[in-house]
């Protein structure tokens, strides 16, 4: 998860609560910035008979009982590097510490042939975010989309986007409620379209709250958004999550909302449309 996020952003906010851990990038989509919301849920064993999802033991104490959270600004690449070096460890402990500055200290007990244990420690500097700024890092609301569709295999999509990037800086994503998606490049010199069929549409696309529901809309009608191809490529390049479901919501000529789901991890990524 951290490796994926390190490919998407240089800096992000790590938000810790008693039950969840979030990585947040709150770029202002209206100003052309991408935003991201990644959630890891059910962090530790409770009750003890249950399988731990991420940690065998998880203890955190926030600012107060009412505001039981911690928000830290982190560099995901530094965190990813530290975690990569401890992949073969017997145990790994992550603590918030105060050294020369606030740090996420990662202490790993490595396997050894002797009876003496080897412990390797990494200190990843972080900035503690004051409570008055926390409101900026709340879960984004689901946009009132025009089309929701399952994505084709991400590796296939990445190969297509990688080739299209050589032709233009912008790509048009369009999809309809009939399981069809097109990726299009249009320049003065060339017009290229890749068609995907029979992708299927998530059931929430039947929600009547979406402008009248599909029953009153043309299933063939395409909703589209023109996006910066590098931002889409960045999203596809970073995928280490191997999602069980990958979806795309399109708000016509406004935003592309990408969602990856895998067991107890969800990742949302918002790419604004460009004129």
C-alpha positions in Angstrom: 0.0 0.0 0.0 2.7 2.5 0.9 4.7 1.7 -2.2 1.6 2.4 -4.3 1.1 5.7 -2.5 4.7 6.7 -2.9 4.2 6.5 -6.7 1.2 8.8 -6.5 2.4 11.6 -4.3 5.6 13.0 -2.8 3.9 14.1 0.4 0.6 13.0 2.1 -1.1 12.9 5.4 -1.2 9.8 7.6 -4.3 9.9 9.7 -4.6 7.4 12.6 -7.8 6.6 14.5 -8.5 3.7 16.9 -9.9 1.5 14.1 -8.6 2.8 10.8 -5.5 4.2 9.2 -5.8 6.6 6.3 -3.4 8.1 3.7 -4.8 11.4 2.4 -3.9 13.8 -0.4 -6.3 16.6 -0.4 -5.4 18.4 -3.6 -7.9 20.9 -4.7 -9.5 19.2 -7.7 -11.2 22.5 -8.7 -7.7 24.0 -9.1 -6.5 21.2 -11.2 -4.9 19.1 -8.4 -5.5 15.4 -7.9 -6.7 14.1 -4.5 -6.5 10.7 -2.9 -8.1 8.8 0.0 -6.7 5.4 1.0 -8.2 3.5 3.9 -6.9 0.5 5.9 -9.6 -0.8 8.2 -9.9 -3.2 11.1 -6.3 -2.8 12.0 -5.7 -5.3 14.8 -7.0 -8.4 16.5 -10.3 -7.9 18.3 -11.5 -10.2 19.6 -8.3 -12.2 20.0 -9.7 -15.2 18.1 -10.0 -13.1 14.9 -7.2 -12.9 12.3 -5.3 -9.7 12.4 -5.5 -7.7 9.2 -2.4 -5.6 9.6 -1.1 -5.6 13.1 -1.0 -8.2 15.9 -1.1 -5.3 18.3 -2.3 -1.8 17.7 -2.4 1.0 20.3 -2.9 4.6 19.7 -3.9 7.6 21.9 -5.1 10.7 20.2 -5.2 14.4 21.3 -8.2 13.7 23.6 -11.1 11.3 24.1 -13.3 13.4 21.9 -10.6 13.9 19.2 -9.0 10.5 19.4 -6.9 10.9 16.3 -3.3 11.7 15.2 -2.5 13.4 11.9 1.0 13.4 10.5 2.5 14.7 7.2 4.8 12.0 5.8 6.9 11.4 2.8 5.6 8.0 1.5 8.8 7.2 -0.4 10.9 7.4 2.9 8.3 5.2 4.6 8.3 2.7 1.7 12.1 2.4 1.7 12.2 1.8 5.5 9.5 -0.9 5.2 11.2 -2.6 2.2 14.4 -3.2 4.2 12.4 -5.1 7.0 10.4 -7.5 4.8 12.3 -10.5 6.1 12.0 -9.4 9.7 10.6 -11.7 12.5 8.8 -8.7 14.0 8.3 -5.1 13.1 7.2 -2.4 15.5 6.1 1.1 14.3 6.1 3.9 17.0 5.6 7.6 16.9 8.7 9.1 18.7 10.2 12.4 19.5 13.9 12.5 18.6 15.6 15.5 16.9 12.1 15.9 15.4 8.9 13.8 15.4 9.5 10.5 13.7 7.8 7.3 12.8 10.4 4.8 14.2 10.4 1.4 12.6 12.2 -1.2 14.7 12.7 -4.6 13.1 14.1 -7.8 14.7 15.9 -9.6 11.9 16.5 -13.3 11.7 20.0 -14.4 12.8 22.0 -17.6 13.0 23.2 -16.8 16.5 21.3 -16.4 19.8 21.9 -12.7 19.7 19.0 -10.8 18.1 19.7 -8.1 15.5 17.5 -5.0 15.6 17.5 -2.5 12.8 15.9 0.9 13.4 14.7 3.5 10.9 13.6 6.9 11.9 11.3 8.5 9.3 10.8 12.2 10.0 7.1 13.4 10.1 5.3 16.7 10.8 2.5 16.6 13.4 -0.5 18.4 12.0 -2.4 20.7 14.5 -6.0 20.0 15.2 -7.2 23.2 13.6 -6.3 21.8 10.2 -7.8 18.3 10.6 -11.0 19.4 8.7 -9.0 19.3 5.5 -8.4 15.6 5.8 -11.9 14.1 6.0 -13.2 11.5 3.6 -14.3 13.0 0.2 -17.9 12.6 -0.7 -18.8 10.4 -3.7 -19.3 12.7 -6.6 -22.8 12.7 -8.3 -21.5 10.8 -11.3 -23.0 10.3 -14.7 -21.5 6.9 -15.3 -20.0 4.2 -13.1 -18.1 1.3 -14.8 -15.7 -1.5 -13.9 -12.2 -0.9 -15.2 -10.5 -3.3 -17.7 -7.4 -5.2 -16.3 -5.1 -2.5 -15.0 -2.0 -3.9 -16.7 -3.8 -3.8 -20.1 -5.0 -0.3 -19.4 -1.5 0.8 -18.4 0.0 -0.6 -21.6 -2.5 1.4 -23.7 -2.0 4.6 -21.7 1.8 4.2 -21.9 1.6 4.1 -25.7 -0.8 7.0 -26.0 1.4 9.2 -23.8 3.8 9.4 -26.7 1.1 11.0 -28.9 -0.5 13.6 -26.6 -0.4 15.1 -23.1 -4.2 14.6 -22.8 -6.5 11.6 -23.0 -10.3 11.5 -23.1 -11.9 8.8 -21.0 -15.5 8.0 -21.9 -17.9 5.3 -20.7 -21.6 4.4 -20.7 -24.1 2.4 -18.7 -23.8 -0.5 -21.2 -20.3 -1.6 -20.0 -18.4 0.2 -22.7 -15.3 2.4 -22.2 -13.1 4.2 -24.7 -9.7 5.8 -24.3 -9.2 8.4 -26.9 -6.4 10.7 -28.2 -7.2 13.4 -30.6 -4.6 15.8 -32.0 -4.2 17.7 -35.3 -2.1 14.9 -36.6 -3.7 11.7 -35.2 -6.8 10.3 -33.8 -6.5 7.0 -31.8 -9.3 5.2 -29.8 -9.0 2.0 -27.8 -12.4 0.3 -27.1 -13.3 -1.9 -24.1 -16.5 -3.9 -24.1 -18.6 -5.9 -21.6 -16.9 -4.4 -18.6 -20.1 -4.3 -16.5 -21.4 -1.5 -14.4 -21.4 -1.5 -10.6 -24.9 -1.9 -9.0 -24.7 1.5 -7.3 -25.1 2.9 -10.9 -28.8 1.8 -10.5 -29.2 4.2 -7.6 -32.2 6.4 -8.2 -30.4 9.3 -6.6 -28.3 9.6 -9.7 -30.3 12.0 -11.9 -33.4 9.9 -12.5 -31.6 6.5 -12.5 -30.5 4.6 -15.6 -34.0 3.5 -16.4 -34.7 7.1 -17.5 -31.3 7.6 -19.2 -29.8 6.3 -22.5 -27.6 3.3 -21.7 -25.5 4.0 -24.8 -24.9 7.7 -24.0 -21.2 8.4 -23.2 -20.0 10.5 -20.3 -16.5 11.8 -20.8 -13.7 13.7 -19.2 -10.4 14.9 -20.7 -7.6 14.4 -18.3 -3.8 15.0 -18.0 -2.5 11.7 -19.3 0.5 11.8 -16.9 -1.8 11.8 -13.9 -3.6 8.7 -15.1 -0.3 7.0 -16.0 1.0 7.8 -12.5 -2.0 6.1 -11.0 -1.6 3.0 -13.2 2.2 2.8 -12.7 1.9 2.7 -8.9 -0.4 -0.3 -8.6 0.9 -2.8 -6.1 -2.5 -3.4 -4.4 -3.8 -6.0 -6.9 -7.4 -5.0 -6.3 -10.3 -7.5 -6.3 -12.4 -4.7 -7.8 -11.4 -1.6 -9.8 -14.0 1.0 -10.8 -14.3 4.3 -12.4 -16.9 7.0 -11.9 -17.1 9.9 -14.5 -18.7 13.2 -13.8 -19.2 14.5 -17.4 -16.5 17.0 -18.3 -15.6 17.5 -14.6 -13.8 14.7 -12.8 -12.7 11.0 -13.1 -13.0 9.1 -9.8 -11.0 5.9 -9.7 -11.7 3.3 -6.9 -9.7 0.2 -6.0 -11.0 -2.3 -3.5 -9.0 -5.2 -2.0 -10.1 -7.0 1.2 -9.6 -4.3 3.9 -7.9 -1.7 1.7 -9.7 0.9 -0.4 -8.1 3.5 -2.5 -9.9 6.5 -4.2 -8.2 8.8 -6.6 -9.7 11.9 -8.2 -8.4 13.4 -11.5 -9.9 16.7 -12.6 -10.9 17.2 -16.2 -9.1 19.8 -18.3 -10.8 22.0 -20.9 
